[in-house]
C-alpha cells in the first residue's frame, strides 16, 4: 500500500525534471546550440508573428518534405524560401535542424551527414543562433550586437520579399537570382530566373541561364522607374531604391502600408509576378506580371510544343506526344514532346513509305532556323527530305528557304488573317498521313458533296435572283451591299412611321422588305459628301463582317437623301434593358458578362483586325444592339469616318448621356483607339450597376457610380454591392471584380495606361491575368456647370488623405473650386 502511494510521486518527479531539461518550445523565434527542431516543430518570427519556419510538403500527395519559411498570417500556405530545395527529406520525423560548429545544418539524424548547410567556416563560439525575423529573413548571428554572419535574404529561392535585395556581387562577378520552382510540386530550381545586370541597371529574365527573353529596361533614377515598366509611374504600393557601392549593386524595396502583405515571385510560368494577399477573399491577387503574355516566355512548351494564348497554353504538334504526362499535369511543359512514330530515314532497311510534311499555316515560326538561298520551294522541300536531321522547313518569297535541324522551340499559331503568320511544313512519318486508298475514298465523297452543294447553291441563287427582280426593279447590287431606292425604303418603313430611336448621326426606323425580312433603316442627317465618295465609304463599311458587329445590308443615296439599311435587332439596344424599370427586360449577370465580352470582341475587330483601323468614337449602351439571343452587336461603326473630323454631333450625343468622353477629346490631342477604350470602360460601369454613371439622388446629391465602384475594388470588400439591385446579389463575385477592374483600367487619364481592346478580350476570356488597377488621378465630372466630384487625387510620392462622404450609394470627395481643372467633363 505504501509503495502504491509513492508511484504517482515518482512520475510527477520525472515530469518536473523533464520540463527543466533544455528543449525546444513551440512558438519561439530561434534555434540555439541547445534547441534544435524536428518533426512538426516550428519557430515563429517575433514580435508580430508574420512568418513561420518548419517542415512542409508542396502537396498532400508528395512524399517529399522540405525545410521552408511561409507566411504565418496567410491561411493559404505560401512558401517564400526553401533550404533543401534540391535534396528533399523522405521521412519528416527523422530530420533535425540544428546549430553545429557555427553553422545551421539539416540532418537525417544526429550521426548522419548534412542534407543542407549554411556552409560557413567552422566557428567555435557557443553563442551562434538562428533567428527568424518578422521580415521573413532567417539570420545566423554570433551574438546580438554583431551583424549576421549569414542570412536567407542573401540566398533567395523564388521569392523577393520586402526589405530583401536582388544584387550583383562585384567581388565574385556573380548576380543573385530568383529561380522558379521546377513545378507546382517540386521546389527544385526550374528553368526560369531573374537577375540584375549591374552595368545597365536592369533586370532580365533568363531561360536555362542562357537565353534572355525579357528586360525591365535600365533604371531611370530621375523618374524612379525602369524604362520598360512605365506602369511604375503610378506605383503607390512600394518604395524602390538602388544601392551601388564597391562590393555590390542591388535594388531593394519596402511596402508603404505595413499592413499590406505583398511579394514578387519568379513563377513556374516563366513570368515574374507581383502579388498581394486579399484577406476578405482569401486569395493572392495578381497586381503585375511580365512578360504580359504566356507565349512570350522562351520555350515554355518545350521542344515540339505549340503555345497558344488559351488555356491550357501548351499542346504537342501533330505526330508528337508529351514526354512526361506527369510533368504536364503539374504545368511543367519543359520536357516538351516526342515523336509517336520514328521517321523512315531513322529506320534500318527499306521498303517503307517516304516521310511527308504536315502543313501548319498561320504560324509563328520556331527559332534557330538555317537559311538555304537561291532555291525554289520544291527544292527546299527536297533538301529537307534528303537530310534525316531536318525536322521542318518553311518558304516565302522574301526570306526564301528556311530549314530546322534542331528541336523546334517557340512554335505558335496565330489567328486567321494575322499578317505575321507564316506556313511551317513539319516532317512526319508516312504512317501519320492517311494512305492513298483512303485518300481517294475521301476525295470521292468530298467531290460528290461539293457537286451536290454547287447544284443546290445554283438553284438557290436563281430562285433569289428571280424573287429579287419580282420584288423591286430598282435594287442593284454594289459589292456585297444592296443599293435601295428611296421609294423602296419609304414603303418598307410605312413612310418612316415606326421610329426605333435617334442618335448623333440620325434617326432609325423599323421596316419590312417584300421578302418579309425585318430591317432597321437609319436616315443620315446633314451629310455633305459627294455621291462617289459616299458610295466608296459605305462599300468599305459593308465589307466589315463580325459576329459582334451589326451587319450592313445596303444603302440609299439619292441626292441629299442618304440612308443605311441594317439587320433588325429584336431585343433593341442595351440602354433599354439597363435604364428602364420594365422587369421583362431584366438582364441576368451571365447575359451582362457575355454582352461585355461580345462588345469587346467587336471593338477589338475594328481596332486590330480590319485592314484599316476603325475608331468608333461613340461607344455607349445606345449603340450596343442585342439580337434574338442577346448576342451584342456594335452599331454605327465607321460613321465617324463618314462625318470626317467634324465630330460635333458625336460630342453632343455623348455629353447627353454624360461621361463617355475620354479626356483627350477636351485637351485637343490626336484621337486614337484608346478613346474607344475609355468609353467602353464607362459603359462597363453602367452594365454592372444598371444605372447611368451620373445620377441625381432624391436628396439633391449627385451620385457618380465609378467613384464608389472603384473604392470597392481598391478595398476588395463587398464587391457584389455594386451590382444592379434588380439582380439581388446574384452574380459571380470574381467576374464582377474582373469587370470593375477592367473598367478602372480603361478609364485611366493617360491613354498609354489603358489596355488595348485585344487585351480586354483576353482578360475577359481568362487568358490574361488582371492586375489591381491604379486609381485615375484626376477624373472629374462637371455637373450643371457648378458642382464637381473629385474621383481621386494622388500626389506624386504618396496617396493624399481624402475626406469621403458615403451615403445612399454615393461616394464623393470634398474639394474646393480651385481643384477644378480644364479636364472636367460635361
TORKOL-73532 format. One record per residue (C-alpha): x, y, z. Coordinates in steps of 0.001 Angstrom, whole numbers, plus 500000, padded with zeros to 6 digits. Each point is the difference from the previous one (the first is absolute). Layout:
N
X_Y_Z
...
//
This chain:
826
500000_500000_500000
502847_502319_500850
501766_499299_496657
496814_500688_498061
499746_503480_501499
503587_500815_499027
499557_498957_496364
498172_503151_498839
502565_502157_501796
502783_498355_497986
498277_500796_496717
499346_503543_501148
503680_500406_500906
501076_498707_496585
497590_502409_498261
501345_502989_501951
503569_499017_499121
499171_499621_496326
498602_503525_499847
503255_501356_501391
502123_498342_497304
501092_502145_497012
497343_499523_497323
498215_501783_497155
496860_501921_500868
497433_500484_497203
499630_503630_499011
503507_501347_500670
501808_501844_497234
503430_498369_500060
502146_496882_499917
502919_499954_502435
502841_497670_500958
497663_498195_502404
496699_500277_498093
499556_498277_496629
496751_499233_498203
498694_496757_498516
496725_498384_498993
497112_502476_500027
501829_502571_502120
500301_503542_498602
501311_503395_500965
497976_503204_499573
501341_503488_499360
499601_502620_502719
498439_502322_501031
497127_499916_497488
500192_496361_498929
500055_500759_496260
501987_496935_498931
500518_496384_501036
502857_497558_499322
499628_496240_500018
499492_496961_497819
497453_499950_497184
498890_497918_497034
499073_501832_496750
496814_497931_499743
498195_497351_501967
500946_497381_497411
503747_500689_499967
502233_497627_502004
502699_502684_500198
500479_502491_502827
501970_503226_500188
501103_502579_502558
498434_503309_499079
498646_503351_501110
496367_500945_499384
497535_502734_500945
498519_499331_503431
497016_502348_499574
499018_498813_496514
497463_497165_500126
501187_498580_496663
503461_498577_500725
502394_502089_497910
503667_499034_500163
502481_502837_499424
503319_498234_500583
501225_496388_499855
503258_498721_501513
500411_496531_498485
498187_500622_496708
502156_497454_498133
500259_497324_502732
496595_499156_501495
499427_498181_503298
498180_496698_499624
499062_499551_503665
498706_503139_501731
500564_498508_503465
503669_499130_499491
501444_503428_499196
501665_502465_502341
500787_503680_499351
502703_501139_502405
503068_502146_500666
503310_498139_499597
503495_501590_499824
498437_503406_499429
497897_498780_497065
496317_499320_499624
499745_496459_498635
497261_497576_499035
500607_496288_500666
498072_496758_499917
501136_499192_503517
502700_500966_502444
502729_497913_498329
498905_500463_496386
501776_502226_497483
498361_503343_499406
497257_500283_497368
500365_503773_499917
502295_502506_501716
500807_503716_500094
503544_498937_498952
501941_502456_502147
503464_499364_501335
499752_498240_503394
499515_502335_502971
500760_498904_503562
497747_502633_501572
497132_498685_502148
497859_503095_499476
499100_499363_496326
496234_499822_499460
497555_500076_497079
497203_502585_500369
496910_500386_497805
499225_503695_499606
496585_501516_499358
501211_501008_496527
500241_496308_499047
503805_500125_500148
501694_497067_501775
503268_501314_501463
502947_498184_501596
501583_502160_502708
502975_499681_502323
498708_502246_502738
497220_502541_499884
502252_503040_499596
501689_498784_496804
498799_499972_496383
498733_496664_498628
502631_497549_498841
497463_498480_497600
496431_500874_498930
497392_498416_497745
499450_503347_498244
503445_499480_498435
498876_496609_498667
496479_500536_498597
498153_497180_498294
496998_501114_497931
498650_502881_502124
501198_503569_500541
498631_501383_503272
499789_503592_501170
503349_501020_501484
501836_497344_498002
502203_500701_497034
500950_498630_496619
503644_500925_499628
503051_499664_497836
503133_499009_501948
502909_501969_498583
502634_497865_501732
498802_496682_498577
498544_501649_496882
496815_497986_500521
496362_501083_500354
497473_498820_502529
497060_498316_498318
496395_499234_500632
499502_496574_498476
496597_498433_499414
498927_496695_501469
500212_497089_497577
496250_499532_500240
497132_500395_502457
501109_496898_501935
503776_500397_499857
501919_503026_501361
503214_498897_498267
501462_502755_497773
498044_500330_496761
500989_501406_496637
498976_503607_500602
501929_502611_501983
500210_503767_500385
503251_501832_500728
501556_503460_500045
502301_501286_497266
502126_502422_502019
501480_501904_497049
496633_500972_498551
498050_499966_503283
497290_497815_498562
498368_496715_500914
499823_497214_497432
498199_496657_499971
502008_497047_498731
499131_496534_498758
502424_497299_501131
502533_502745_500850
500712_500429_496296
497114_501677_498189
498710_503455_500944
496351_500562_499092
498920_503040_502072
501587_503167_501376
498741_502733_502278
502076_502541_498118
502621_502124_501817
499189_501765_503257
499057_503660_499655
501123_501587_503249
498237_503277_499266
496557_498444_499487
500706_497064_502345
498753_497438_497473
501396_497384_497630
499735_501346_496465
497949_497044_498676
497697_499868_503027
498130_503320_499607
497210_498866_502341
502426_500675_502861
499114_503685_499575
496719_499282_501750
501562_497826_502681
498401_500698_503356
500947_496769_501776
503819_499882_500066
503017_502162_500614
502906_498869_497800
503637_500945_500520
503255_499182_498238
503309_499525_501831
503384_499911_498275
503199_499633_502026
503414_498375_499623
498715_496567_500998
496660_499689_498264
497151_501631_498107
496423_499223_500909
496399_501119_500084
497853_499712_503066
496431_500994_500732
497643_500594_502899
496221_499959_500235
498516_503372_500850
497069_498489_501893
501440_497637_502601
496670_498169_500281
500208_498972_496336
501389_496520_499280
501752_500076_496631
502771_498119_498201
501793_499588_496655
500284_496449_498637
501890_498402_497122
497120_497715_499052
500036_496546_498422
498245_501672_497047
503259_501792_499171
498420_503342_500937
501062_502254_502858
496917_500837_502035
499049_502514_502646
497290_498695_502339
498096_501409_502945
497934_498055_502534
496280_500763_500183
498803_498900_503408
496297_500371_499192
500094_497638_497040
502832_497857_501426
502026_500111_496799
503109_501492_498434
499171_502818_497609
502223_500401_496939
500960_503676_499868
502650_499974_497257
501724_497459_497775
502585_499854_497197
500251_498820_497286
496352_500887_499506
499126_496991_497863
500821_496399_500819
501286_499193_496519
502650_502725_500335
501795_497737_502483
502870_498285_498223
499488_496265_499303
497094_499864_502470
498464_497009_498227
503313_498222_499453
501208_498294_496818
497295_499333_497393
497403_501690_502187
497506_502502_498648
499148_503060_502113
496731_501895_499810
498384_502705_502099
497094_497802_501079
500232_497678_502991
501427_497433_500010
502839_501952_498447
501961_497038_498632
499267_497192_497597
502176_497634_498003
500431_500346_496259
498328_497408_497802
501784_496660_500202
501454_500790_503442
498993_499267_503610
501152_501363_503389
503311_498552_501125
498743_499987_503605
496248_500061_500501
500524_500303_503776
502050_503191_499584
497400_501462_497639
497360_499304_502634
501994_502271_502347
500240_502794_497390
503645_499129_499285
500276_499807_496210
503780_500384_499813
500585_496368_499013
498029_500690_496833
498735_497359_497604
501383_496937_498223
499078_498324_496748
497353_497320_500060
501561_498324_496947
503629_500009_498912
500833_501547_496649
500619_497616_497132
503585_501226_499544
500721_499049_503619
499039_496366_499375
502272_497358_498569
499004_498161_496849
497809_501190_497158
496578_499456_498565
498321_502474_502317
498063_502992_498726
501816_503303_499804
499586_502618_502735
497584_502846_499316
499333_503563_501109
497019_501271_501947
498989_503591_499243
499580_502481_502857
498700_503313_498566
499717_503226_502050
503045_499178_502128
502681_501846_501916
503004_498055_498780
502356_498275_502476
503415_501453_500769
503460_498860_498878
499197_499519_496332
502636_499581_497267
499610_501865_496707
500548_498392_496593
500212_502706_497351
499273_499944_496303
497633_497008_499873
496289_499515_499273
497391_498643_502406
500180_496584_498304
503764_499943_500426
499590_501140_503608
497678_497053_500773
502333_497581_498221
503053_501277_501880
498262_499472_503347
498706_496567_499042
503468_498791_498997
501517_500988_503354
498868_497752_502851
500871_502741_502514
497575_502443_498391
496811_500257_502074
498103_502707_498104
500231_502622_497298
498308_503260_499023
500056_502077_496845
498941_503518_499033
500987_502403_497291
501810_502435_502293
502025_497610_502174
500340_497078_497614
500539_496513_501427
500368_499394_503744
500677_496586_501517
500236_498759_503584
502568_497400_501077
499501_500464_503743
496991_499475_502270
497163_502383_499171
499607_502604_502767
497553_502908_500424
497561_498866_497329
496681_501862_500088
496869_500191_497898
498282_503334_499468
496461_500837_498936
498941_499986_496368
500780_503227_498245
502931_500911_502219
502606_501414_497646
502822_498644_502175
498940_496409_499367
502240_497754_497887
499666_496401_498841
502098_497265_501582
500375_496553_498425
500583_497469_502791
501720_496735_499149
498065_496895_501060
500172_496272_499399
497908_498749_497106
497714_498087_502369
498794_503324_501439
498258_500734_496684
496963_498135_498559
500920_497449_497311
499215_500684_496382
497002_497654_499795
498422_501746_502969
500873_503310_498421
498315_499031_496726
496892_498950_501892
499956_503276_501893
500523_501964_496785
497133_498139_498350
497606_500669_502857
501063_503640_500287
499670_500443_496253
496461_498652_500031
499038_502273_502872
501500_502999_498228
498168_499203_496755
496656_499722_501796
500695_503193_501941
500824_501877_496789
496752_498883_498369
497942_500955_503034
501798_503324_500302
499441_500755_496327
496306_499213_500325
499709_502188_503085
501804_502861_498257
497673_499809_496990
496987_499958_502342
501235_503047_501950
500794_501890_496814
496525_499384_498570
498400_501019_503317
502146_503120_500231
499003_501092_496522
496369_499400_500888
500102_502060_503186
501807_503044_498697
501356_501133_496717
502003_502822_501575
502385_497970_502204
503504_499352_498754
502865_498245_501650
503147_502013_500762
502680_497724_501378
498323_498040_502781
497476_502802_500653
496592_500641_498493
499375_503458_498586
496394_500804_500969
497871_502718_498508
498522_502560_502376
496504_498902_498971
500792_496388_500979
501036_501043_503496
497112_502403_500343
497629_497118_499256
501869_497550_502260
499816_502370_502981
496394_501149_499338
501228_503480_499264
502435_499881_502920
497220_499718_502552
501492_497444_502444
502882_501848_501630
502419_497836_502002
502311_502723_501267
502114_503015_499275
503740_500509_500200
502773_502378_499062
499892_498992_496345
496239_499879_499458
496787_498158_500785
499352_496262_499659
496761_498424_498752
498700_496443_499892
499020_498552_496642
499047_496812_498187
501198_499037_496519
497760_498203_497476
501734_496695_500852
498758_500484_503631
503473_500664_501424
500026_502687_502685
502460_502875_499679
501093_503133_501842
500394_503115_497830
502177_502904_501160
499312_503372_498386
503304_501857_500029
499764_503728_500619
502053_502917_498599
502462_497982_497975
501781_502074_497391
502138_497306_498386
499827_499479_496281
498293_496968_498462
503170_498205_498986
501743_500549_503338
496918_498936_501978
499597_496779_498027
503707_499225_500417
499921_500485_503769
496785_498025_500445
501351_497214_497815
503012_499783_502320
497769_499793_503073
497987_497249_498304
503048_497765_499699
500475_499933_503781
498437_496802_501303
500116_498762_503603
497560_498201_502266
500101_502941_502437
499521_502754_497409
496610_500989_498558
499774_498786_496394
499554_502739_497392
497663_498618_497302
499836_502971_497686
499621_503714_499507
498156_502721_498134
501621_503038_498441
497720_502290_498028
501144_503611_500069
499877_501214_503592
498168_496848_501109
502543_497710_501641
498755_496860_501805
501606_496826_501353
498187_496659_500291
500933_497594_502804
498792_496673_501327
497294_500580_502608
500900_499091_503583
496839_498709_501763
501255_500695_503534
500809_503615_499312
502873_501952_501484
501760_499335_503291
498793_503205_501636
496352_498852_499866
500924_497013_502191
502205_501891_502441
498205_503263_500675
496330_499041_499793
497879_498565_502817
498287_497461_497738
500702_496691_501781
499498_498095_496748
503215_501587_498714
502022_498924_503022
503492_498667_499120
501498_497361_502292
503681_500096_500842
501077_497344_497498
498404_501976_497145
501730_503167_501175
503412_498337_500089
499494_498541_496514
498873_503412_498729
503205_501525_501384
502098_497281_498347
498189_500204_496652
500235_503790_499883
503724_499806_500750
500458_497474_497191
498180_502268_497556
502124_503011_500914
503161_497895_499892
499096_499012_496440
499535_503640_498981
503258_501084_501644
502313_497101_499209
498580_497683_497350
498691_502295_497265
502260_500953_497136
499694_503623_501110
499561_500671_503702
496524_501360_500773
499442_502237_503042
496335_499888_500971
499932_503341_501909
496549_499424_501520
499978_496939_502250
497035_500036_502380
497111_497645_500874
497785_501557_497295
502436_498737_497349
500148_496425_501276
497151_498028_498444
498771_496556_501066
498772_497304_497648
497404_497326_500805
502550_498085_502103
501294_503150_501754
503244_499818_498044
501388_503572_500011
500576_501826_496723
501935_503273_499830
498062_502482_497867
500966_503214_498180
503618_498991_499463
501665_501827_497137
497514_502875_500050
502496_502339_501633
502131_499480_496910
497083_501098_497848
499708_503180_502072
503713_500670_499684
501697_502024_502736
496797_501905_500884
499030_498040_503089
497762_502713_501449
496857_497873_499897
501840_497047_501499
501171_502135_502908
496510_501425_500520
498489_496520_500145
502637_498694_502374
499562_503015_502264
496279_499309_499992
500604_496721_501841
502832_501477_502092
503481_498721_500379
500886_497726_497063
502484_502509_498658
503723_499334_500458
502084_502918_501372
501981_500284_496768
496861_501219_498167
500128_503107_502202
503763_500494_500011
500166_499998_496208
502642_497279_499558
499581_497567_497079
497263_497399_500560
501062_496331_499999
498257_496684_500656
500588_500622_503714
497118_502521_499889
497703_497040_499267
501616_498092_502872
499118_502837_502397
496376_500037_498813
499826_496218_500304
501191_500242_503614
497344_502557_500877
497373_497815_498340
501178_496986_502040
499179_501853_503219
496453_500517_498726
499722_496365_498973
500942_499017_503561
497782_502465_501869
496971_500138_497703
499985_503818_500327
501558_502973_498302
503410_500743_501450
498897_503444_501063
496572_500379_501608
498268_502474_502269
498744_498459_503243
496659_501088_501566
501844_502020_502666
501743_502038_497327
503422_498355_500298
501780_498918_496865
500855_496310_499804
503030_499045_497894
500089_496230_499872
503608_499449_498725
501371_501712_503107
498117_497717_502350
500745_496865_497936
503713_500872_499870
500073_500325_503791
498552_496485_500292
502643_498669_497610
502803_501659_501955
498752_498558_503287
498982_496656_498428
496981_499936_502314
496285_499548_499368
500559_499995_496257
496520_498585_499341
498533_503168_501521
500815_501833_496744
497617_497753_498031
496690_501138_498569
497513_499647_502906
497668_498114_497652
502508_497133_499995
499553_499602_503781
503683_499137_500402
499825_497162_497470
503306_500347_498213
503370_498289_499844
502168_501916_502487
503240_499406_498083
498427_501091_496710
498536_503132_501594
503425_500868_501418
501590_499314_496606
497591_502328_498157
500499_502733_502605
503782_499700_499688
499839_500111_496199
497770_503074_500154
502457_501743_502342
502901_499182_497660
498055_501219_496953
499262_503446_501466
503575_500893_500884
500719_503661_499200
503165_499163_498068
498985_498033_496923
503294_498059_499990
498980_498415_503299
496707_498692_498597
499975_496439_498636
499333_499248_496362
496658_498404_499163
501920_496853_499077
501370_499844_503537
496515_500620_501407
498693_497033_498021
502801_497782_501288
499309_501055_503590
496270_499320_499649
500746_496617_498435
502295_499129_502893
503107_499919_497827
501758_502904_501706
500151_500696_503707
498861_503370_501227
501943_502296_502291
498421_502245_502611
499367_503298_498156
501513_503268_501183
497475_502695_500764
499718_502604_497205
501602_503191_501210
497533_502610_498883
496742_498742_498560
497501_502766_500668
496409_500360_499011
498600_503487_499657
496376_500187_501076
497716_502860_498930
503079_502197_499572
500345_500369_503778
500487_496834_502040
503066_497782_499605
500787_496544_501216
503649_499142_500423
500463_496355_499041
503417_499553_501536
503037_502118_500731
503458_498678_500633
503252_501861_500481
503040_498886_498084
501587_498417_503047
497141_498561_502014
496255_499838_500307
498548_503158_501409
497439_499870_502740
496416_500373_498775
496726_500767_501721
497338_497613_498744
496268_500540_500378
498187_496719_499630
496216_499892_500057
497233_498602_497839
502465_498259_497683
501863_503236_499276
503711_500431_500516
501393_503470_499619
503091_501881_501055
499763_503545_501272
501910_502482_497896
500245_503720_499546
499401_501841_496761
503732_500439_499613
500356_496235_499538
498106_500076_496712
501999_499531_496842
499432_500492_496310
499453_496262_499689
496596_500156_501702
497432_498217_497871
496485_501176_499288
//
